[in-house]
Amino acid sequence: MNVARYDFACAEVNGLVYIAGGYGVNGDSLSSVEMYDPNAALGSKWQTSDIRPSGAIPIPSFNAPIPDSLNTLSEFINRMERILSQNGYGPNIFSTNSGDQRVELPSNTQGLPTLEALTTVLHRAEQLLGGQAVSALSHIAGRMEREGTSADLGVRGQIQSESVEIGIAMHHLGALLLEQGRTMLTLRIGRSSAESVVNSGPAVYISPSRPNPIMAQPFPRQTSSLFGGPLSSSTPTQETSITNDTIN
């Protein structure tokens, strides 16, 4: 950021990250908005504007509803399936005249996604991983094996282009899995099905259209290793167990 601040409001709209207000390092209230554009040239990614008294600034309202993580995941998966299918990886499950295959995810009376909503998104991710993602990886690995030693510059250029294309897809897939894992960790199973909720809030690692830029570790709860290796001395250990705190 151009201005160091804390306790600020933040929203992501159409791939742009808006940061508004908050307090500076001296505790003074800040009346400015910063916009981060990950696609801008280096050195111009951050833009700062003053908040006018009338509030007439060219940014979206922070009072607008922000979709929860599961709905963002569902839309992100839908877009990945479409793009990979259109590029010839896996079955084309979309007809040319049909819109996105949107799924209405169930929620409870408080508007929080339910266990069934999480299950639906997990199955969507399973289909993506076992279908288009596997097909894309299999395609590029096979082509590298068959034609990686070719002296034909045209063939080598095609391999280079496909490697970049699928590499970008894998980057998107990695961000998807980060968000999927974060969301699963927010499941509160409760003592009955009526109490089961997913309290994940808005997505952190992705927007509906792309991975979000990660400028700092946004999820400090990742304190234990799946592989059982030693942790950094600066990271406290944490045992994973089902207790009343995780159930309720």
URZIDA-V102959 format. One record per run of one state. SS is the DSSP state (helix for helix, strand for strand, loop for the rest). FROM is the first residue (numbers start at 1). LEN is the number of residues. If there is no record, write none. Layout:
SS|FROM|LEN  SS|FROM|LEN
This chain:
loop|1|5  strand|6|1  loop|7|2  strand|9|5  loop|14|2  strand|16|5  loop|21|2  strand|23|1  loop|24|5  strand|29|1  loop|30|2  strand|32|6  loop|38|8  strand|46|5  loop|51|17  strand|68|1  helix|69|18  loop|87|20  strand|107|1  loop|108|5  strand|113|2  helix|115|33  loop|148|5  helix|153|32  loop|185|2  strand|187|2  loop|189|4  helix|193|3  loop|196|1  strand|197|2  loop|199|3  strand|202|1  loop|203|3  strand|206|1  loop|207|4  strand|211|1  loop|212|32  helix|244|4  loop|248|1
